[in-house]
Amino acid sequence: MKASFEKFDRGTFVSPYGRKNFEDLEWNAHPIFEGVELKHLLSAKDTGGEFSYHLVRIAPNKSIGEHIHETQLETHEVIAGDGICINEGTAINYECGVVTILKKGTPHSVTAGSDGLYIFAKFIPALC
C-alpha cells in the first residue's frame, strides 16, 4: 500500500511552470488538523493563482475535520491507503484509484483508516 505512495512521492512534476522533484520538497504540518501533512507541489505563486497541487498524508485514524473552501473547487485522487470522505453529507469510501470532486462552498471532511491515507489534491483557483 505505502509503496505506491512512496514511489509517487519520489516523482517529478514537469510543466510549462518548470520542473520539481517531489522528494526535494518538504512536508508541512497542517496548521489546524493534527496528523495531517501537506507537500505543496505547485502553489499560487507558481501558477499565477490559477490552481495548486498538493500531496496530502493523513496518519492512521486521523482526520481533516469538516471545513469549507468558499472559493475553490477541490479534487482528491486517492494514491494509497483507505478512509472515508464526507462530501455534502454523503460518505465516500476512499481507496486507491478513487477520484472525488468537492465543489466550492461544500462542507467536507476526510478520515484515514488504520493504514493512513495518501491523497493528491488539486485546487482551482489555487489554495495557497
C-alpha positions in Angstrom: 0.0 0.0 0.0 2.5 2.5 1.1 5.0 1.5 -1.6 2.8 3.1 -4.3 2.7 6.4 -2.5 6.4 6.3 -1.8 7.1 5.9 -5.5 4.7 8.8 -6.2 6.4 10.9 -3.5 9.7 10.5 -5.4 8.1 11.6 -8.7 8.8 14.7 -10.8 6.4 17.4 -11.9 7.2 18.7 -15.4 5.2 21.5 -16.9 5.5 25.0 -18.5 5.8 26.2 -14.9 9.1 24.3 -14.5 10.4 21.0 -13.1 10.2 19.9 -9.5 11.3 16.8 -7.9 8.8 15.9 -5.2 11.4 14.4 -2.9 13.1 17.8 -2.8 10.0 19.4 -1.3 9.3 19.5 2.4 6.3 18.0 4.2 4.5 20.7 6.2 2.2 20.0 9.2 -1.3 21.1 8.6 -1.9 24.3 10.6 -5.1 23.0 12.1 -5.5 19.3 11.8 -3.2 17.0 13.8 -1.7 14.1 12.0 -2.1 15.7 8.6 0.8 16.8 6.4 1.0 18.6 3.1 3.6 18.8 0.4 3.0 21.8 -1.9 3.9 20.6 -5.5 2.6 23.8 -7.2 1.4 26.8 -5.4 -0.4 30.1 -6.3 3.0 31.8 -6.9 3.9 29.1 -9.5 0.6 29.3 -11.4 -0.4 33.0 -11.0 -3.1 31.9 -8.6 -4.9 29.7 -11.2 -4.5 26.4 -9.4 -2.4 24.5 -6.9 -1.4 20.8 -6.4 -0.7 19.2 -3.1 0.2 15.8 -1.7 -1.7 15.1 1.5 -0.6 12.5 4.0 -3.1 11.6 6.8 -1.8 9.5 9.7 -3.7 6.3 10.7 -7.1 7.1 12.2 -6.5 10.9 11.9 -8.9 13.4 10.2 -9.2 16.5 8.3 -12.3 17.8 10.1 -15.3 19.3 8.4 -14.4 22.5 6.6 -15.3 24.6 3.5 -13.3 26.2 0.8 -15.5 29.1 -0.2 -13.8 29.9 -3.5 -12.0 26.7 -4.6 -13.2 23.6 -6.4 -11.1 20.8 -5.0 -10.4 17.3 -6.3 -8.9 14.3 -4.5 -7.2 11.4 -6.2 -6.5 8.6 -3.7 -3.0 7.3 -4.2 -2.8 4.8 -1.3 -4.4 3.8 2.0 -8.1 3.9 2.8 -10.6 6.1 4.6 -13.9 7.9 4.4 -14.7 11.3 2.9 -17.9 13.0 3.8 -18.8 15.2 0.8 -22.1 17.2 1.1 -23.3 14.7 3.7 -22.5 11.6 1.6 -19.9 9.1 2.8 -17.5 8.0 0.1 -15.1 5.1 0.7 -11.6 6.2 -0.1 -9.2 3.6 -1.6 -6.5 3.7 -4.2 -8.0 4.9 -7.6 -10.9 6.8 -6.2 -11.3 10.4 -7.5 -13.7 12.9 -5.9 -14.8 16.4 -6.8 -15.6 18.8 -4.0 -17.5 21.9 -5.2 -16.6 25.3 -3.8 -18.7 26.1 -0.7 -19.2 22.4 0.1 -18.7 21.1 3.6 -16.4 18.1 3.6 -14.1 16.0 5.8 -11.7 13.1 5.4 -10.8 10.4 7.9 -7.9 7.9 7.3 -8.3 4.2 8.1 -5.8 2.2 10.2 -3.1 2.3 7.5 -3.3 6.0 6.8 -4.4 7.8 3.7 -2.4 9.4 0.8 -4.2 11.9 -1.5 -3.2 14.0 -4.5 -5.3 17.2 -4.0 -5.9 19.9 -6.6 -7.5 23.3 -6.1 -8.9 25.7 -8.7 -8.2 28.6 -8.1 -5.1 28.0 -6.0 -5.4 27.3 -2.3 -2.1 28.8 -1.4 
